[in-house]
């Protein structure tokens, strides 16, 4: 597996692996309880990481349009 594709596991580990530690109401971040902020943060970060993997994946260099 290419090293860039290992980034795909970061959101999985960050979201599910650390979720028990983030299961709090206080402190409020941006007016949201911490758990809600944690979920929203990882959703945004997951899309950024997947965009990076898509852009830098060497297997994605070909054109699929016929």
mmCIF file as Biopython writes it, N, C-alpha, C and O atoms, coordinates in Angstrom:
data_model
#
loop_
_atom_site.group_PDB
_atom_site.id
_atom_site.type_symbol
_atom_site.label_atom_id
_atom_site.label_alt_id
_atom_site.label_comp_id
_atom_site.label_asym_id
_atom_site.label_entity_id
_atom_site.label_seq_id
_atom_site.pdbx_PDB_ins_code
_atom_site.Cartn_x
_atom_site.Cartn_y
_atom_site.Cartn_z
_atom_site.occupancy
_atom_site.B_iso_or_equiv
_atom_site.auth_seq_id
_atom_site.auth_asym_id
_atom_site.pdbx_PDB_model_num
ATOM 1   N N  . UNK A ? 1  ? 0.854   -1.168 0.000   1.0 0.0 1  A 1 
ATOM 2   C CA . UNK A ? 1  ? 0.000   0.000  0.000   1.0 0.0 1  A 1 
ATOM 3   C C  . UNK A ? 1  ? 0.906   1.239  0.000   1.0 0.0 1  A 1 
ATOM 4   O O  . UNK A ? 1  ? 1.923   1.282  0.692   1.0 0.0 1  A 1 
ATOM 5   N N  . UNK A ? 2  ? 0.525   2.207  -0.764  1.0 0.0 2  A 1 
ATOM 6   C CA . UNK A ? 2  ? 1.289   3.440  -0.846  1.0 0.0 2  A 1 
ATOM 7   C C  . UNK A ? 2  ? 1.149   4.227  0.460   1.0 0.0 2  A 1 
ATOM 8   O O  . UNK A ? 2  ? 0.132   4.138  1.149   1.0 0.0 2  A 1 
ATOM 9   N N  . UNK A ? 3  ? 2.179   4.989  0.783   1.0 0.0 3  A 1 
ATOM 10  C CA . UNK A ? 3  ? 2.180   5.746  2.038   1.0 0.0 3  A 1 
ATOM 11  C C  . UNK A ? 3  ? 1.061   6.784  2.075   1.0 0.0 3  A 1 
ATOM 12  O O  . UNK A ? 3  ? 0.491   7.047  3.134   1.0 0.0 3  A 1 
ATOM 13  N N  . UNK A ? 4  ? 0.749   7.372  0.926   1.0 0.0 4  A 1 
ATOM 14  C CA . UNK A ? 4  ? -0.303  8.390  0.893   1.0 0.0 4  A 1 
ATOM 15  C C  . UNK A ? 4  ? -1.668  7.788  1.228   1.0 0.0 4  A 1 
ATOM 16  O O  . UNK A ? 4  ? -2.528  8.469  1.787   1.0 0.0 4  A 1 
ATOM 17  N N  . UNK A ? 5  ? -1.862  6.531  0.892   1.0 0.0 5  A 1 
ATOM 18  C CA . UNK A ? 5  ? -3.147  5.886  1.169   1.0 0.0 5  A 1 
ATOM 19  C C  . UNK A ? 5  ? -3.323  5.553  2.649   1.0 0.0 5  A 1 
ATOM 20  O O  . UNK A ? 5  ? -4.435  5.264  3.090   1.0 0.0 5  A 1 
ATOM 21  N N  . UNK A ? 6  ? -2.254  5.590  3.406   1.0 0.0 6  A 1 
ATOM 22  C CA . UNK A ? 6  ? -2.364  5.363  4.847   1.0 0.0 6  A 1 
ATOM 23  C C  . UNK A ? 6  ? -3.066  6.525  5.545   1.0 0.0 6  A 1 
ATOM 24  O O  . UNK A ? 6  ? -3.549  6.374  6.667   1.0 0.0 6  A 1 
ATOM 25  N N  . UNK A ? 7  ? -3.124  7.684  4.888   1.0 0.0 7  A 1 
ATOM 26  C CA . UNK A ? 7  ? -3.849  8.823  5.448   1.0 0.0 7  A 1 
ATOM 27  C C  . UNK A ? 7  ? -5.345  8.550  5.581   1.0 0.0 7  A 1 
ATOM 28  O O  . UNK A ? 7  ? -6.031  9.215  6.356   1.0 0.0 7  A 1 
ATOM 29  N N  . UNK A ? 8  ? -5.844  7.587  4.835   1.0 0.0 8  A 1 
ATOM 30  C CA . UNK A ? 8  ? -7.264  7.256  4.894   1.0 0.0 8  A 1 
ATOM 31  C C  . UNK A ? 8  ? -7.653  6.760  6.293   1.0 0.0 8  A 1 
ATOM 32  O O  . UNK A ? 8  ? -8.801  6.917  6.708   1.0 0.0 8  A 1 
ATOM 33  N N  . UNK A ? 9  ? -6.720  6.176  7.004   1.0 0.0 9  A 1 
ATOM 34  C CA . UNK A ? 9  ? -7.013  5.636  8.327   1.0 0.0 9  A 1 
ATOM 35  C C  . UNK A ? 9  ? -7.015  6.704  9.421   1.0 0.0 9  A 1 
ATOM 36  O O  . UNK A ? 9  ? -7.521  6.454  10.515  1.0 0.0 9  A 1 
ATOM 37  N N  . UNK A ? 10 ? -6.466  7.876  9.153   1.0 0.0 10 A 1 
ATOM 38  C CA . UNK A ? 10 ? -6.403  8.938  10.164  1.0 0.0 10 A 1 
ATOM 39  C C  . UNK A ? 10 ? -7.793  9.369  10.634  1.0 0.0 10 A 1 
ATOM 40  O O  . UNK A ? 10 ? -8.009  9.458  11.842  1.0 0.0 10 A 1 
ATOM 41  N N  . UNK A ? 11 ? -8.757  9.645  9.722   1.0 0.0 11 A 1 
ATOM 42  C CA . UNK A ? 11 ? -10.085 10.020 10.220  1.0 0.0 11 A 1 
ATOM 43  C C  . UNK A ? 11 ? -10.768 8.907  11.013  1.0 0.0 11 A 1 
ATOM 44  O O  . UNK A ? 11 ? -11.465 9.171  11.993  1.0 0.0 11 A 1 
ATOM 45  N N  . UNK A ? 12 ? -10.565 7.671  10.585  1.0 0.0 12 A 1 
ATOM 46  C CA . UNK A ? 12 ? -11.167 6.543  11.292  1.0 0.0 12 A 1 
ATOM 47  C C  . UNK A ? 12 ? -10.635 6.462  12.718  1.0 0.0 12 A 1 
ATOM 48  O O  . UNK A ? 12 ? -11.403 6.303  13.667  1.0 0.0 12 A 1 
ATOM 49  N N  . UNK A ? 13 ? -9.326  6.573  12.862  1.0 0.0 13 A 1 
ATOM 50  C CA . UNK A ? 13 ? -8.716  6.496  14.190  1.0 0.0 13 A 1 
ATOM 51  C C  . UNK A ? 13 ? -9.078  7.718  15.027  1.0 0.0 13 A 1 
ATOM 52  O O  . UNK A ? 13 ? -9.388  7.598  16.212  1.0 0.0 13 A 1 
ATOM 53  N N  . UNK A ? 14 ? -9.036  8.893  14.405  1.0 0.0 14 A 1 
ATOM 54  C CA . UNK A ? 14 ? -9.340  10.115 15.143  1.0 0.0 14 A 1 
ATOM 55  C C  . UNK A ? 14 ? -10.785 10.189 15.588  1.0 0.0 14 A 1 
ATOM 56  O O  . UNK A ? 14 ? -11.080 10.609 16.707  1.0 0.0 14 A 1 
ATOM 57  N N  . UNK A ? 15 ? -11.683 9.781  14.713  1.0 0.0 15 A 1 
ATOM 58  C CA . UNK A ? 15 ? -13.100 9.886  15.040  1.0 0.0 15 A 1 
ATOM 59  C C  . UNK A ? 15 ? -13.528 8.807  16.029  1.0 0.0 15 A 1 
ATOM 60  O O  . UNK A ? 15 ? -14.090 9.116  17.080  1.0 0.0 15 A 1 
ATOM 61  N N  . UNK A ? 16 ? -13.272 7.574  15.708  1.0 0.0 16 A 1 
ATOM 62  C CA . UNK A ? 16 ? -13.742 6.482  16.560  1.0 0.0 16 A 1 
ATOM 63  C C  . UNK A ? 16 ? -12.788 6.149  17.702  1.0 0.0 16 A 1 
ATOM 64  O O  . UNK A ? 16 ? -13.226 5.779  18.791  1.0 0.0 16 A 1 
ATOM 65  N N  . UNK A ? 17 ? -11.495 6.279  17.458  1.0 0.0 17 A 1 
ATOM 66  C CA . UNK A ? 17 ? -10.527 5.907  18.480  1.0 0.0 17 A 1 
ATOM 67  C C  . UNK A ? 17 ? -10.522 6.838  19.671  1.0 0.0 17 A 1 
ATOM 68  O O  . UNK A ? 17 ? -10.359 6.402  20.810  1.0 0.0 17 A 1 
ATOM 69  N N  . UNK A ? 18 ? -10.701 8.121  19.408  1.0 0.0 18 A 1 
ATOM 70  C CA . UNK A ? 18 ? -10.657 9.100  20.491  1.0 0.0 18 A 1 
ATOM 71  C C  . UNK A ? 18 ? -12.035 9.587  20.906  1.0 0.0 18 A 1 
ATOM 72  O O  . UNK A ? 18 ? -12.140 10.488 21.738  1.0 0.0 18 A 1 
ATOM 73  N N  . UNK A ? 19 ? -13.084 9.019  20.353  1.0 0.0 19 A 1 
ATOM 74  C CA . UNK A ? 19 ? -14.440 9.430  20.699  1.0 0.0 19 A 1 
ATOM 75  C C  . UNK A ? 19 ? -14.760 9.235  22.184  1.0 0.0 19 A 1 
ATOM 76  O O  . UNK A ? 19 ? -15.413 10.102 22.764  1.0 0.0 19 A 1 
ATOM 77  N N  . UNK A ? 20 ? -14.335 8.143  22.830  1.0 0.0 20 A 1 
ATOM 78  C CA . UNK A ? 20 ? -14.624 8.021  24.266  1.0 0.0 20 A 1 
ATOM 79  C C  . UNK A ? 20 ? -13.988 9.133  25.110  1.0 0.0 20 A 1 
ATOM 80  O O  . UNK A ? 20 ? -14.529 9.508  26.150  1.0 0.0 20 A 1 
ATOM 81  N N  . UNK A ? 21 ? -12.846 9.655  24.666  1.0 0.0 21 A 1 
ATOM 82  C CA . UNK A ? 21 ? -12.193 10.734 25.403  1.0 0.0 21 A 1 
ATOM 83  C C  . UNK A ? 21 ? -12.862 12.082 25.136  1.0 0.0 21 A 1 
ATOM 84  O O  . UNK A ? 21 ? -12.753 13.004 25.945  1.0 0.0 21 A 1 
ATOM 85  N N  . UNK A ? 22 ? -13.551 12.195 24.008  1.0 0.0 22 A 1 
ATOM 86  C CA . UNK A ? 22 ? -14.214 13.454 23.638  1.0 0.0 22 A 1 
ATOM 87  C C  . UNK A ? 22 ? -15.670 13.479 24.080  1.0 0.0 22 A 1 
ATOM 88  O O  . UNK A ? 22 ? -16.372 14.453 23.810  1.0 0.0 22 A 1 
ATOM 89  N N  . UNK A ? 23 ? -16.130 12.455 24.737  1.0 0.0 23 A 1 
ATOM 90  C CA . UNK A ? 23 ? -17.531 12.361 25.124  1.0 0.0 23 A 1 
ATOM 91  C C  . UNK A ? 23 ? -17.795 13.227 26.358  1.0 0.0 23 A 1 
ATOM 92  O O  . UNK A ? 23 ? -17.974 12.728 27.469  1.0 0.0 23 A 1 
ATOM 93  N N  . UNK A ? 24 ? -17.811 14.537 26.122  1.0 0.0 24 A 1 
ATOM 94  C CA . UNK A ? 24 ? -18.039 15.501 27.192  1.0 0.0 24 A 1 
ATOM 95  C C  . UNK A ? 24 ? -18.985 16.585 26.675  1.0 0.0 24 A 1 
ATOM 96  O O  . UNK A ? 24 ? -19.085 16.806 25.468  1.0 0.0 24 A 1 
ATOM 97  N N  . UNK A ? 25 ? -19.649 17.231 27.556  1.0 0.0 25 A 1 
ATOM 98  C CA . UNK A ? 25 ? -20.466 18.374 27.179  1.0 0.0 25 A 1 
ATOM 99  C C  . UNK A ? 25 ? -19.641 19.650 27.329  1.0 0.0 25 A 1 
ATOM 100 O O  . UNK A ? 25 ? -19.686 20.524 26.463  1.0 0.0 25 A 1 
ATOM 101 N N  . UNK A ? 26 ? -18.909 19.757 28.392  1.0 0.0 26 A 1 
ATOM 102 C CA . UNK A ? 26 ? -18.085 20.936 28.626  1.0 0.0 26 A 1 
ATOM 103 C C  . UNK A ? 26 ? -16.679 20.625 28.181  1.0 0.0 26 A 1 
ATOM 104 O O  . UNK A ? 26 ? -16.264 19.485 28.390  1.0 0.0 26 A 1 
ATOM 105 N N  . UNK A ? 27 ? -15.940 21.458 27.624  1.0 0.0 27 A 1 
ATOM 106 C CA . UNK A ? 27 ? -16.136 22.866 27.332  1.0 0.0 27 A 1 
ATOM 107 C C  . UNK A ? 27 ? -16.936 23.059 26.045  1.0 0.0 27 A 1 
ATOM 108 O O  . UNK A ? 27 ? -17.023 22.164 25.205  1.0 0.0 27 A 1 
ATOM 109 N N  . UNK A ? 28 ? -17.498 24.217 25.920  1.0 0.0 28 A 1 
ATOM 110 C CA . UNK A ? 28 ? -18.190 24.581 24.688  1.0 0.0 28 A 1 
ATOM 111 C C  . UNK A ? 28 ? -17.176 25.168 23.715  1.0 0.0 28 A 1 
ATOM 112 O O  . UNK A ? 28 ? -16.379 26.033 24.078  1.0 0.0 28 A 1 
ATOM 113 N N  . UNK A ? 29 ? -17.214 24.692 22.485  1.0 0.0 29 A 1 
ATOM 114 C CA . UNK A ? 29 ? -16.323 25.191 21.440  1.0 0.0 29 A 1 
ATOM 115 C C  . UNK A ? 29 ? -17.195 25.732 20.318  1.0 0.0 29 A 1 
ATOM 116 O O  . UNK A ? 29 ? -18.021 25.010 19.760  1.0 0.0 29 A 1 
ATOM 117 N N  . UNK A ? 30 ? -17.010 26.988 19.996  1.0 0.0 30 A 1 
ATOM 118 C CA . UNK A ? 30 ? -17.810 27.674 18.977  1.0 0.0 30 A 1 
ATOM 119 C C  . UNK A ? 30 ? -19.306 27.574 19.279  1.0 0.0 30 A 1 
ATOM 120 O O  . UNK A ? 30 ? -20.128 27.512 18.366  1.0 0.0 30 A 1 
ATOM 121 N N  . UNK A ? 31 ? -19.642 27.559 20.541  1.0 0.0 31 A 1 
ATOM 122 C CA . UNK A ? 31 ? -21.034 27.505 20.967  1.0 0.0 31 A 1 
ATOM 123 C C  . UNK A ? 31 ? -21.644 26.120 20.941  1.0 0.0 31 A 1 
ATOM 124 O O  . UNK A ? 31 ? -22.836 25.965 21.206  1.0 0.0 31 A 1 
ATOM 125 N N  . UNK A ? 32 ? -20.850 25.112 20.628  1.0 0.0 32 A 1 
ATOM 126 C CA . UNK A ? 32 ? -21.345 23.731 20.566  1.0 0.0 32 A 1 
ATOM 127 C C  . UNK A ? 32 ? -20.758 22.932 21.722  1.0 0.0 32 A 1 
ATOM 128 O O  . UNK A ? 32 ? -19.643 23.208 22.166  1.0 0.0 32 A 1 
ATOM 129 N N  . UNK A ? 33 ? -21.504 21.939 22.213  1.0 0.0 33 A 1 
ATOM 130 C CA . UNK A ? 33 ? -20.882 21.016 23.170  1.0 0.0 33 A 1 
ATOM 131 C C  . UNK A ? 33 ? -19.684 20.331 22.515  1.0 0.0 33 A 1 
ATOM 132 O O  . UNK A ? 33 ? -19.637 20.174 21.295  1.0 0.0 33 A 1 
ATOM 133 N N  . UNK A ? 34 ? -18.730 19.932 23.331  1.0 0.0 34 A 1 
ATOM 134 C CA . UNK A ? 34 ? -17.469 19.411 22.792  1.0 0.0 34 A 1 
ATOM 135 C C  . UNK A ? 34 ? -17.669 18.203 21.894  1.0 0.0 34 A 1 
ATOM 136 O O  . UNK A ? 34 ? -16.984 18.081 20.879  1.0 0.0 34 A 1 
ATOM 137 N N  . UNK A ? 35 ? -18.580 17.311 22.233  1.0 0.0 35 A 1 
ATOM 138 C CA . UNK A ? 35 ? -18.798 16.124 21.408  1.0 0.0 35 A 1 
ATOM 139 C C  . UNK A ? 35 ? -19.323 16.494 20.028  1.0 0.0 35 A 1 
ATOM 140 O O  . UNK A ? 35 ? -18.895 15.915 19.029  1.0 0.0 35 A 1 
ATOM 141 N N  . UNK A ? 36 ? -20.236 17.444 19.959  1.0 0.0 36 A 1 
ATOM 142 C CA . UNK A ? 36 ? -20.755 17.890 18.669  1.0 0.0 36 A 1 
ATOM 143 C C  . UNK A ? 36 ? -19.662 18.566 17.853  1.0 0.0 36 A 1 
ATOM 144 O O  . UNK A ? 36 ? -19.572 18.368 16.641  1.0 0.0 36 A 1 
ATOM 145 N N  . UNK A ? 37 ? -18.835 19.360 18.514  1.0 0.0 37 A 1 
ATOM 146 C CA . UNK A ? 37 ? -17.697 19.976 17.829  1.0 0.0 37 A 1 
ATOM 147 C C  . UNK A ? 37 ? -16.740 18.910 17.320  1.0 0.0 37 A 1 
ATOM 148 O O  . UNK A ? 37 ? -16.235 19.024 16.203  1.0 0.0 37 A 1 
ATOM 149 N N  . UNK A ? 38 ? -16.483 17.891 18.100  1.0 0.0 38 A 1 
ATOM 150 C CA . UNK A ? 38 ? -15.569 16.807 17.718  1.0 0.0 38 A 1 
ATOM 151 C C  . UNK A ? 38 ? -16.057 16.110 16.446  1.0 0.0 38 A 1 
ATOM 152 O O  . UNK A ? 38 ? -15.271 15.856 15.534  1.0 0.0 38 A 1 
ATOM 153 N N  . UNK A ? 39 ? -17.332 15.808 16.390  1.0 0.0 39 A 1 
ATOM 154 C CA . UNK A ? 39 ? -17.903 15.136 15.223  1.0 0.0 39 A 1 
ATOM 155 C C  . UNK A ? 39 ? -17.823 16.052 13.993  1.0 0.0 39 A 1 
ATOM 156 O O  . UNK A ? 39 ? -17.434 15.606 12.914  1.0 0.0 39 A 1 
ATOM 157 N N  . UNK A ? 40 ? -18.187 17.316 14.153  1.0 0.0 40 A 1 
ATOM 158 C CA . UNK A ? 40 ? -18.140 18.262 13.030  1.0 0.0 40 A 1 
ATOM 159 C C  . UNK A ? 40 ? -16.703 18.486 12.568  1.0 0.0 40 A 1 
ATOM 160 O O  . UNK A ? 40 ? -16.442 18.568 11.368  1.0 0.0 40 A 1 
ATOM 161 N N  . UNK A ? 41 ? -15.782 18.585 13.503  1.0 0.0 41 A 1 
ATOM 162 C CA . UNK A ? 41 ? -14.371 18.772 13.168  1.0 0.0 41 A 1 
ATOM 163 C C  . UNK A ? 41 ? -13.839 17.615 12.338  1.0 0.0 41 A 1 
ATOM 164 O O  . UNK A ? 41 ? -13.149 17.836 11.343  1.0 0.0 41 A 1 
ATOM 165 N N  . UNK A ? 42 ? -14.147 16.394 12.730  1.0 0.0 42 A 1 
ATOM 166 C CA . UNK A ? 42 ? -13.633 15.244 11.994  1.0 0.0 42 A 1 
ATOM 167 C C  . UNK A ? 42 ? -14.330 15.050 10.653  1.0 0.0 42 A 1 
ATOM 168 O O  . UNK A ? 42 ? -13.744 14.475 9.736   1.0 0.0 42 A 1 
ATOM 169 N N  . UNK A ? 43 ? -15.550 15.510 10.522  1.0 0.0 43 A 1 
ATOM 170 C CA . UNK A ? 43 ? -16.204 15.455 9.214   1.0 0.0 43 A 1 
ATOM 171 C C  . UNK A ? 43 ? -15.496 16.382 8.232   1.0 0.0 43 A 1 
ATOM 172 O O  . UNK A ? 43 ? -15.242 16.001 7.090   1.0 0.0 43 A 1 
ATOM 173 N N  . UNK A ? 44 ? -15.181 17.585 8.671   1.0 0.0 44 A 1 
ATOM 174 C CA . UNK A ? 44 ? -14.467 18.531 7.808   1.0 0.0 44 A 1 
ATOM 175 C C  . UNK A ? 44 ? -13.050 18.036 7.532   1.0 0.0 44 A 1 
ATOM 176 O O  . UNK A ? 44 ? -12.589 18.069 6.391   1.0 0.0 44 A 1 
ATOM 177 N N  . UNK A ? 45 ? -12.364 17.581 8.570   1.0 0.0 45 A 1 
ATOM 178 C CA . UNK A ? 45 ? -10.996 17.101 8.398   1.0 0.0 45 A 1 
ATOM 179 C C  . UNK A ? 45 ? -10.943 15.851 7.522   1.0 0.0 45 A 1 
ATOM 180 O O  . UNK A ? 45 ? -9.981  15.670 6.775   1.0 0.0 45 A 1 
ATOM 181 N N  . UNK A ? 46 ? -11.940 14.998 7.596   1.0 0.0 46 A 1 
ATOM 182 C CA . UNK A ? 46 ? -11.983 13.802 6.760   1.0 0.0 46 A 1 
ATOM 183 C C  . UNK A ? 46 ? -12.093 14.166 5.285   1.0 0.0 46 A 1 
ATOM 184 O O  . UNK A ? 46 ? -11.443 13.545 4.444   1.0 0.0 46 A 1 
ATOM 185 N N  . UNK A ? 47 ? -12.904 15.159 4.967   1.0 0.0 47 A 1 
ATOM 186 C CA . UNK A ? 47 ? -13.025 15.554 3.566   1.0 0.0 47 A 1 
ATOM 187 C C  . UNK A ? 47 ? -11.735 16.180 3.064   1.0 0.0 47 A 1 
ATOM 188 O O  . UNK A ? 47 ? -11.375 15.989 1.902   1.0 0.0 47 A 1 
ATOM 189 N N  . UNK A ? 48 ? -11.030 16.921 3.909   1.0 0.0 48 A 1 
ATOM 190 C CA . UNK A ? 48 ? -9.747  17.498 3.513   1.0 0.0 48 A 1 
ATOM 191 C C  . UNK A ? 48 ? -8.713  16.404 3.289   1.0 0.0 48 A 1 
ATOM 192 O O  . UNK A ? 48 ? -7.970  16.449 2.309   1.0 0.0 48 A 1 
ATOM 193 N N  . UNK A ? 49 ? -8.656  15.433 4.175   1.0 0.0 49 A 1 
ATOM 194 C CA . UNK A ? 49 ? -7.697  14.336 4.041   1.0 0.0 49 A 1 
ATOM 195 C C  . UNK A ? 49 ? -7.997  13.506 2.797   1.0 0.0 49 A 1 
ATOM 196 O O  . UNK A ? 49 ? -7.071  13.126 2.080   1.0 0.0 49 A 1 
ATOM 197 N N  . UNK A ? 50 ? -9.258  13.220 2.528   1.0 0.0 50 A 1 
ATOM 198 C CA . UNK A ? 50 ? -9.594  12.452 1.338   1.0 0.0 50 A 1 
ATOM 199 C C  . UNK A ? 50 ? -9.275  13.223 0.059   1.0 0.0 50 A 1 
ATOM 200 O O  . UNK A ? 50 ? -8.913  12.614 -0.948  1.0 0.0 50 A 1 
ATOM 201 N N  . UNK A ? 51 ? -9.402  14.544 0.081   1.0 0.0 51 A 1 
ATOM 202 C CA . UNK A ? 51 ? -9.006  15.353 -1.074  1.0 0.0 51 A 1 
ATOM 203 C C  . UNK A ? 51 ? -7.503  15.275 -1.292  1.0 0.0 51 A 1 
ATOM 204 O O  . UNK A ? 51 ? -7.047  15.180 -2.431  1.0 0.0 51 A 1 
ATOM 205 N N  . UNK A ? 52 ? -6.737  15.314 -0.224  1.0 0.0 52 A 1 
ATOM 206 C CA . UNK A ? 52 ? -5.280  15.192 -0.333  1.0 0.0 52 A 1 
ATOM 207 C C  . UNK A ? 52 ? -4.902  13.840 -0.908  1.0 0.0 52 A 1 
ATOM 208 O O  . UNK A ? 52 ? -4.051  13.761 -1.793  1.0 0.0 52 A 1 
ATOM 209 N N  . UNK A ? 53 ? -5.523  12.779 -0.419  1.0 0.0 53 A 1 
ATOM 210 C CA . UNK A ? 53 ? -5.235  11.435 -0.934  1.0 0.0 53 A 1 
ATOM 211 C C  . UNK A ? 53 ? -5.592  11.347 -2.412  1.0 0.0 53 A 1 
ATOM 212 O O  . UNK A ? 53 ? -4.841  10.760 -3.191  1.0 0.0 53 A 1 
ATOM 213 N N  . UNK A ? 54 ? -6.712  11.914 -2.807  1.0 0.0 54 A 1 
ATOM 214 C CA . UNK A ? 54 ? -7.137  11.886 -4.205  1.0 0.0 54 A 1 
ATOM 215 C C  . UNK A ? 54 ? -6.148  12.634 -5.094  1.0 0.0 54 A 1 
ATOM 216 O O  . UNK A ? 54 ? -5.804  12.162 -6.177  1.0 0.0 54 A 1 
ATOM 217 N N  . UNK A ? 55 ? -5.695  13.789 -4.643  1.0 0.0 55 A 1 
ATOM 218 C CA . UNK A ? 55 ? -4.788  14.612 -5.467  1.0 0.0 55 A 1 
ATOM 219 C C  . UNK A ? 55 ? -3.411  13.980 -5.622  1.0 0.0 55 A 1 
ATOM 220 O O  . UNK A ? 55 ? -2.827  14.048 -6.704  1.0 0.0 55 A 1 
ATOM 221 N N  . UNK A ? 56 ? -2.880  13.369 -4.569  1.0 0.0 56 A 1 
ATOM 222 C CA . UNK A ? 56 ? -1.511  12.880 -4.584  1.0 0.0 56 A 1 
ATOM 223 C C  . UNK A ? 56 ? -1.382  11.382 -4.826  1.0 0.0 56 A 1 
ATOM 224 O O  . UNK A ? 56 ? -0.273  10.851 -4.788  1.0 0.0 56 A 1 
ATOM 225 N N  . UNK A ? 57 ? -2.482  10.694 -5.072  1.0 0.0 57 A 1 
ATOM 226 C CA . UNK A ? 57 ? -2.430  9.261  -5.334  1.0 0.0 57 A 1 
ATOM 227 C C  . UNK A ? 57 ? -1.845  9.022  -6.726  1.0 0.0 57 A 1 
ATOM 228 O O  . UNK A ? 57 ? -2.395  9.508  -7.715  1.0 0.0 57 A 1 
ATOM 229 N N  . UNK A ? 58 ? -0.740  8.284  -6.818  1.0 0.0 58 A 1 
ATOM 230 C CA . UNK A ? 58 ? -0.136  8.049  -8.133  1.0 0.0 58 A 1 
ATOM 231 C C  . UNK A ? 58 ? -1.012  7.166  -9.041  1.0 0.0 58 A 1 
ATOM 232 O O  . UNK A ? 58 ? -0.847  7.201  -10.260 1.0 0.0 58 A 1 
ATOM 233 N N  . UNK A ? 59 ? -1.920  6.392  -8.485  1.0 0.0 59 A 1 
ATOM 234 C CA . UNK A ? 59 ? -2.803  5.553  -9.310  1.0 0.0 59 A 1 
ATOM 235 C C  . UNK A ? 59 ? -3.925  6.371  -9.939  1.0 0.0 59 A 1 
ATOM 236 O O  . UNK A ? 59 ? -4.672  5.845  -10.765 1.0 0.0 59 A 1 
ATOM 237 N N  . UNK A ? 60 ? -4.061  7.625  -9.577  1.0 0.0 60 A 1 
ATOM 238 C CA . UNK A ? 60 ? -5.155  8.461  -10.044 1.0 0.0 60 A 1 
ATOM 239 C C  . UNK A ? 60 ? -4.714  9.432  -11.146 1.0 0.0 60 A 1 
ATOM 240 O O  . UNK A ? 60 ? -5.363  10.460 -11.342 1.0 0.0 60 A 1 
ATOM 241 N N  . UNK A ? 61 ? -3.658  9.141  -11.851 1.0 0.0 61 A 1 
ATOM 242 C CA . UNK A ? 61 ? -3.125  10.060 -12.845 1.0 0.0 61 A 1 
ATOM 243 C C  . UNK A ? 61 ? -3.773  9.917  -14.218 1.0 0.0 61 A 1 
ATOM 244 O O  . UNK A ? 61 ? -3.662  10.823 -15.044 1.0 0.0 61 A 1 
ATOM 245 N N  . UNK A ? 62 ? -4.432  8.824  -14.472 1.0 0.0 62 A 1 
ATOM 246 C CA . UNK A ? 62 ? -5.029  8.600  -15.782 1.0 0.0 62 A 1 
ATOM 247 C C  . UNK A ? 62 ? -6.330  9.356  -15.965 1.0 0.0 62 A 1 
ATOM 248 O O  . UNK A ? 62 ? -6.926  9.840  -15.004 1.0 0.0 62 A 1 
ATOM 249 N N  . UNK A ? 63 ? -6.762  9.449  -17.225 1.0 0.0 63 A 1 
ATOM 250 C CA . UNK A ? 63 ? -8.019  10.110 -17.548 1.0 0.0 63 A 1 
ATOM 251 C C  . UNK A ? 63 ? -9.079  9.057  -17.803 1.0 0.0 63 A 1 
ATOM 252 O O  . UNK A ? 63 ? -8.865  8.147  -18.604 1.0 0.0 63 A 1 
ATOM 253 N N  . UNK A ? 64 ? -10.222 9.165  -17.136 1.0 0.0 64 A 1 
ATOM 254 C CA . UNK A ? 64 ? -11.272 8.165  -17.275 1.0 0.0 64 A 1 
ATOM 255 C C  . UNK A ? 64 ? -12.314 8.516  -18.330 1.0 0.0 64 A 1 
ATOM 256 O O  . UNK A ? 64 ? -13.206 7.709  -18.594 1.0 0.0 64 A 1 
ATOM 257 N N  . UNK A ? 65 ? -12.227 9.682  -18.934 1.0 0.0 65 A 1 
ATOM 258 C CA . UNK A ? 65 ? -13.222 10.133 -19.898 1.0 0.0 65 A 1 
ATOM 259 C C  . UNK A ? 65 ? -12.954 9.475  -21.243 1.0 0.0 65 A 1 
ATOM 260 O O  . UNK A ? 65 ? -11.824 9.455  -21.731 1.0 0.0 65 A 1 
ATOM 261 N N  . UNK A ? 66 ? -14.009 8.943  -21.826 1.0 0.0 66 A 1 
ATOM 262 C CA . UNK A ? 66 ? -13.860 8.293  -23.138 1.0 0.0 66 A 1 
ATOM 263 C C  . UNK A ? 66 ? -14.453 9.123  -24.223 1.0 0.0 66 A 1 
ATOM 264 O O  . UNK A ? 66 ? -14.418 8.731  -25.389 1.0 0.0 66 A 1 
#
